[in-house]
Amino acid sequence: MRAPAFLFLGDLVIVARQARLITEARRRGYAPLLVVTPHTDPVRLAELRADPTHPLSQLEDVVEVPDATVDSVIPGIQPLLRRYDVQGAMCIGDLFVEPTGVVADVLGLPGAGSGASRISRNKLLQRTALPEYSPDWRVVTPAERAAVDPAEISFPVVVKPIGRFSSLGVYQVDDGDRLAEVLSGYPADEIVLIESRVVGPEFSVESLVQHGKVFWNAVTAKETNESSGSFFTEMGHTCPAELAVGDEDLLFNANAEVLRRLDFRDGIAHAEFRISEGRAVLMEVAVRVPGGGITFLWHLATGEPLEPVMLDLALGQPADYPAPRRRARQVYLDHPHGALVDVTSTSAPVSWVERDDRYPTMTPVAANAPAGARAVFVTQRPGAVLGAQTDGEQRSGSVLFDVPFGSPTEPLAEWFAGEVNVHVVSER
């Protein structure tokens, strides 16, 4: 008889962040299986699996596939399907979103659905499917780059690749000369979008969906570094967002229609919007666990972790999740330029999550407890050269804190960030 199992798909850097999924699957009696690409160092993964104190020691089996495509994943998991009774499948991170949707469909398991998974990994498909929620846009294929006429463009615009993530390759462009420079810098086979620059505060809506119905959703406020340059790196999240009257309904209604149009069925979704001129404008939608520290923030805000309910949804079991009772915030740190030596904090424990492939366990406090910093995440390794934070991979770390409802977060964001020191050796 084949042992019941749960299939996770994702590379080490993201799986380590959501390792509670692995331990929760094991706790429920499922053999946790993992599919990775060559981006995961097999030696490092083997070390973690051999460490009985590490959550990834709970993994039962691991297979590596050449890349995160349907054509690689489906043949790659056949040995697992012969040995185990796979009863659930989940993508951890961006890369495996599309193949996970297909895997769940072909195995008859709950999931986002093949169509929603495919569309969510391609911004061109999202714009085509949801024009009324999109900014003005045009697609530029590699063959068309040299023919783009700046006279036909209303600047400023945002140029973005259709399939990347973490703000990689996303630029604000203010004139024709810069547009030509940016377009020429993309790889020869990459399709990009030129979109009107949407001005307004940015939010994400996290949704828990079962059988096509949203049973829980909440809004996260997002901060970026766009005001200081041409990049859109996320530099902070607040859960739940402090919203103007009517904005929550505006976001929830737009989000519900986006998920309906994608025919999203089961799981967690993360849709990003800007509110501009009285409408919710879709930046992108992802049918996977949200990035950064957002899952940790909702744990602090609600008092309950998200991972168990995500497994409920993937297994087709009844699911619910509580409303937030506190406000939690993640602030990414400014840093000096140079080689990283150390990170210290006087207000919260420091975790070198990139070096150790291990995240701390959050411990929520009572709803009326005083504000406090809960963790500092260092997302670089010692010796890494810190410079401009042009995308999510260039950030050095962040501090997470929470407050009772009614307490302002802005002064505390500055205070708790100031309690963290990033030590570098300056380059000469």
C-alpha positions in Angstrom: 0.0 0.0 0.0 1.3 3.4 -0.9 1.8 5.9 1.9 -0.4 9.0 1.9 1.7 12.0 0.8 1.6 15.7 0.1 3.6 17.2 -2.8 5.3 20.5 -2.5 7.0 22.3 -5.4 9.5 25.0 -4.8 13.2 25.8 -4.4 15.0 25.9 -1.1 15.1 29.7 -0.6 11.3 29.9 -0.5 10.6 26.5 1.0 12.7 27.4 4.0 10.6 30.5 4.6 7.4 28.4 4.6 8.8 25.3 6.3 5.9 25.1 8.6 4.0 23.6 5.7 6.3 20.7 5.7 6.1 20.0 9.5 2.3 20.5 9.4 1.9 17.9 6.6 4.0 15.5 8.6 2.0 16.2 11.7 -1.1 15.2 9.8 0.3 11.9 8.7 1.3 12.8 5.2 4.8 12.1 3.8 6.1 15.5 2.7 7.5 15.3 -0.9 9.5 18.1 -2.5 10.2 19.0 -6.1 13.1 21.4 -6.8 15.1 22.7 -9.7 18.9 23.1 -10.0 18.6 26.4 -8.3 18.5 24.4 -5.1 22.0 23.3 -4.0 21.6 19.5 -3.4 24.5 19.4 -0.9 22.9 22.2 1.2 19.5 20.6 1.1 21.0 17.2 2.1 22.7 18.9 5.1 19.4 20.4 6.2 17.5 17.1 5.8 20.2 15.4 8.0 19.8 18.0 10.8 17.1 16.7 13.1 16.5 20.2 14.5 15.7 21.7 11.1 12.0 21.5 9.7 13.2 20.2 6.4 14.4 17.0 8.1 10.7 16.1 7.9 10.9 15.7 4.2 10.3 12.2 3.0 11.6 12.4 -0.5 13.0 15.0 -3.0 13.2 15.0 -6.7 15.0 17.5 -8.9 13.6 18.5 -12.3 15.5 20.5 -15.0 13.2 23.5 -14.8 9.9 24.6 -13.4 7.8 23.8 -16.5 4.9 21.4 -17.0 7.0 19.4 -19.5 9.7 18.8 -16.9 7.6 18.4 -13.8 5.0 15.9 -15.0 7.6 13.3 -16.1 9.8 14.2 -13.1 7.2 13.3 -10.5 6.2 9.9 -12.0 8.5 8.0 -9.6 6.9 9.7 -6.6 3.4 8.9 -7.9 4.3 5.3 -8.2 5.7 5.2 -4.6 3.2 7.4 -2.8 -0.5 8.2 -2.7 -0.3 12.0 -3.4 -3.4 13.6 -1.8 -2.5 17.2 -2.1 -0.2 19.5 -4.1 1.0 23.0 -3.4 3.3 25.5 -5.0 5.7 27.4 -2.7 7.0 30.5 -4.5 6.5 31.8 -8.0 8.4 29.3 -10.2 6.2 26.3 -9.9 2.8 28.0 -10.0 1.8 26.8 -13.5 3.0 23.2 -13.2 1.4 22.9 -9.8 -1.9 23.9 -11.2 -1.6 21.3 -13.9 -0.4 18.6 -11.5 -3.4 19.2 -9.2 -5.8 19.0 -12.2 -4.4 15.8 -13.7 -4.4 14.1 -10.3 -8.0 15.3 -9.5 -6.9 17.3 -6.5 -8.1 20.7 -5.3 -6.1 23.6 -6.6 -6.1 27.0 -8.3 -6.8 25.4 -11.7 -4.6 25.1 -14.8 -6.1 28.3 -16.4 -5.7 30.5 -13.3 -2.2 29.2 -12.7 -1.1 29.9 -16.3 -2.6 33.4 -16.4 -1.1 34.3 -13.0 2.4 33.7 -14.2 2.1 35.9 -17.3 1.3 39.6 -17.1 0.4 39.8 -20.7 -2.3 37.2 -20.2 -3.5 39.1 -17.1 -3.8 42.3 -19.1 -5.6 40.6 -21.9 -8.0 38.8 -19.6 -8.7 41.8 -17.4 -8.6 45.0 -19.5 -11.0 47.0 -17.4 -8.8 46.6 -14.3 -5.6 47.2 -16.2 -3.7 50.4 -16.8 -3.2 51.5 -20.5 -0.6 49.1 -21.9 1.1 47.8 -25.0 3.1 44.6 -25.5 6.6 44.8 -27.1 8.1 41.6 -28.6 11.8 41.3 -29.1 11.4 41.9 -32.8 9.4 45.1 -32.1 11.8 46.8 -29.7 13.7 48.9 -32.3 10.4 50.1 -33.8 8.8 51.5 -30.7 8.2 55.2 -31.4 8.5 57.4 -28.3 6.2 60.0 -29.9 3.4 57.4 -29.5 4.1 57.0 -25.7 2.6 59.2 -23.0 5.4 59.4 -20.4 6.0 58.4 -17.6 5.6 54.7 -18.2 6.6 51.5 -16.4 8.4 48.8 -18.4 8.2 45.3 -17.1 8.9 41.7 -18.3 5.8 39.6 -18.6 7.1 36.6 -16.5 9.4 37.7 -13.8 8.8 38.4 -10.1 10.2 40.4 -7.1 10.2 43.6 -9.2 13.1 42.2 -11.3 13.4 44.1 -14.5 10.8 46.7 -13.7 11.6 50.3 -14.4 9.9 53.7 -14.5 10.9 55.5 -17.7 10.4 59.2 -18.2 11.6 59.9 -21.8 12.3 58.3 -25.2 16.1 58.0 -24.8 15.7 56.1 -21.5 13.0 53.9 -23.0 15.3 52.8 -25.8 18.1 52.1 -23.3 15.8 50.0 -21.1 14.3 48.0 -24.0 17.7 47.2 -25.3 18.8 45.8 -21.9 16.4 42.9 -21.8 17.4 39.4 -23.0 16.9 38.7 -26.6 13.9 36.4 -26.1 12.0 38.4 -23.4 8.6 40.0 -24.1 7.9 43.2 -22.1 5.0 45.5 -21.4 5.0 49.3 -21.5 2.3 50.5 -19.1 1.0 53.9 -18.1 2.4 54.9 -14.7 -0.4 54.5 -12.2 -0.2 56.9 -9.3 -1.7 56.0 -6.0 -1.2 53.9 -2.9 -0.5 50.2 -3.5 -2.1 47.3 -1.7 -2.3 43.5 -1.9 -5.4 41.5 -1.2 -4.8 38.1 0.3 -7.7 35.7 -0.3 -8.5 32.2 1.0 -10.8 30.5 -1.5 -12.6 27.2 -1.5 -14.8 25.8 -4.3 -14.5 29.2 -6.0 -15.8 31.2 -3.1 -13.7 33.7 -1.1 -14.3 32.9 2.6 -11.6 35.2 4.0 -9.8 38.2 2.6 -7.8 41.1 4.0 -5.7 44.0 2.7 -2.0 44.5 3.1 -0.6 48.0 2.5 2.7 48.1 0.5 5.5 50.6 0.5 8.1 50.8 -2.3 11.2 52.9 -3.0 9.7 54.4 -6.2 9.7 57.9 -4.8 13.5 57.9 -4.6 14.3 56.6 -8.1 13.1 54.5 -11.0 12.6 51.2 -9.2 9.7 49.6 -7.5 11.3 47.4 -4.7 8.9 46.6 -1.9 10.2 48.2 1.3 7.4 47.5 3.7 4.1 45.7 4.4 1.3 46.5 6.9 -1.4 43.9 7.8 -4.1 44.9 7.8 -3.8 48.1 5.9 -5.1 51.4 7.4 -7.6 52.3 4.7 -9.7 55.3 3.8 -13.5 54.9 3.9 -14.8 52.9 1.0 -11.3 51.7 -0.2 -11.7 48.2 1.4 -14.9 47.5 -0.5 -13.3 48.9 -3.7 -10.4 46.5 -3.3 -12.5 43.5 -2.2 -15.0 43.9 -5.1 -12.2 44.2 -7.7 -10.4 41.3 -6.2 -13.5 39.1 -6.2 -14.1 39.8 -9.9 -10.4 39.1 -10.8 -10.5 35.7 -9.1 -13.9 35.0 -10.7 -12.6 35.8 -14.2 -9.5 33.6 -13.6 -11.8 30.8 -12.4 -9.7 30.4 -9.3 -11.0 27.4 -7.4 -9.1 26.5 -4.2 -6.1 27.9 -2.3 -4.5 31.3 -1.4 -4.3 34.2 -3.8 -2.3 37.4 -3.7 -3.5 40.2 -5.9 -1.8 43.6 -6.1 -3.7 46.8 -6.8 -3.2 50.6 -6.8 -6.1 52.8 -6.0 -6.0 55.7 -8.5 -8.7 58.2 -9.4 -11.4 56.2 -7.5 -10.7 52.8 -9.1 -8.7 49.7 -8.2 -6.1 49.1 -10.9 -4.6 45.7 -11.0 -0.8 45.5 -11.0 -0.7 41.7 -11.0 -2.3 38.6 -9.4 -0.5 35.6 -8.1 -2.2 32.3 -7.1 0.3 31.3 -4.5 1.5 32.1 -1.0 2.4 35.8 -0.7 6.0 36.7 -0.6 8.2 38.6 1.9 7.1 38.3 5.5 3.4 38.6 4.8 2.4 35.2 6.1 4.3 36.0 9.3 2.5 39.3 9.6 -0.9 37.7 9.3 0.1 35.2 11.9 0.9 38.1 14.3 -2.2 40.0 13.3 -4.7 37.1 13.6 -3.0 35.0 16.2 -3.2 32.0 13.9 -0.7 30.7 11.3 -1.8 30.5 7.6 -0.1 27.2 6.8 -2.7 24.9 8.3 -5.5 26.5 6.5 -3.5 26.4 3.2 -3.2 22.6 3.7 -6.9 22.3 4.4 -7.6 24.0 1.1 -5.2 21.8 -0.9 -6.7 18.6 0.7 -10.3 19.6 0.2 -11.0 19.8 3.9 -13.3 22.4 5.6 -11.3 25.6 6.2 -11.7 28.9 8.0 -9.4 31.6 9.3 -9.9 34.4 11.9 -10.2 38.1 11.4 -7.2 40.2 12.4 -7.1 41.5 16.0 -3.8 43.5 15.8 -1.9 45.3 13.2 1.5 43.9 12.1 4.2 45.6 10.0 7.4 44.7 8.2 9.9 47.4 7.5 12.8 46.7 5.1 16.0 48.3 6.3 18.1 51.0 4.6 21.7 50.0 4.6 25.1 51.4 4.0 27.0 50.2 0.9 29.7 47.7 1.4 30.4 44.1 2.4 28.0 42.9 5.0 29.7 42.0 8.3 26.9 41.8 10.9 23.4 42.9 11.8 22.5 43.7 15.4 19.3 44.8 17.1 18.4 46.1 20.5 14.7 45.3 20.2 14.2 41.9 18.5 16.1 38.7 17.9 18.2 38.6 14.7 17.7 35.6 12.3 20.1 35.1 9.4 17.5 33.4 7.3 19.4 33.4 4.1 22.6 31.9 5.7 20.8 29.4 7.9 17.8 28.6 5.7 15.7 28.8 8.9 13.0 31.3 9.9 12.0 31.8 13.5 8.6 30.7 14.9 6.3 33.7 15.5 4.6 33.9 18.9 1.5 36.1 18.7 0.6 38.2 21.7 -2.7 39.2 23.2 -4.8 41.6 21.2 -4.3 44.5 23.7 -0.6 43.8 24.4 1.8 46.7 24.0 3.6 47.2 20.7 6.7 45.2 20.2 9.3 44.1 17.7 9.2 40.3 17.1 12.0 39.5 14.7 14.7 40.8 12.4 15.2 38.8 9.2 18.6 39.1 7.5 18.2 38.1 3.8 21.8 38.3 2.8 24.8 36.2 3.7 27.9 37.6 5.5 30.2 39.1 2.9 27.5 40.0 0.5 28.1 43.4 -1.1 25.2 45.7 -0.3 24.3 48.5 -2.7 21.2 50.1 -4.2 18.0 48.2 -3.5 16.9 47.9 -7.1 14.8 44.8 -6.6 13.7 42.4 -3.9 16.9 40.3 -4.1 19.0 43.4 -3.2 17.4 44.0 0.2 19.5 43.2 3.3 16.9 42.7 5.9 13.8 43.8 7.7 12.2 44.1 11.1 8.7 42.8 12.0 6.6 44.4 14.8 3.0 44.5 15.8 0.7 46.9 17.7 -2.8 47.0 19.1 -5.5 48.4 16.8 -5.7 52.2 17.3 -1.9 52.6 17.7 -0.1 54.4 14.9 2.6 52.3 13.1 4.5 55.1 11.3 6.5 56.4 14.3 7.2 52.9 15.5 8.4 51.8 12.1 11.1 54.5 12.2 11.9 53.6 15.8 12.2 49.8 15.4 14.1 50.2 12.2 16.5 52.5 14.0 17.1 49.9 16.6 18.7 47.7 13.9 22.3 48.3 12.8 23.6 46.9 9.5 27.4 46.7 9.7 29.5 46.8 6.6 33.1 47.2 5.5 33.0 50.0 3.0 34.4 49.4 -0.5 37.4 51.4 -1.5 
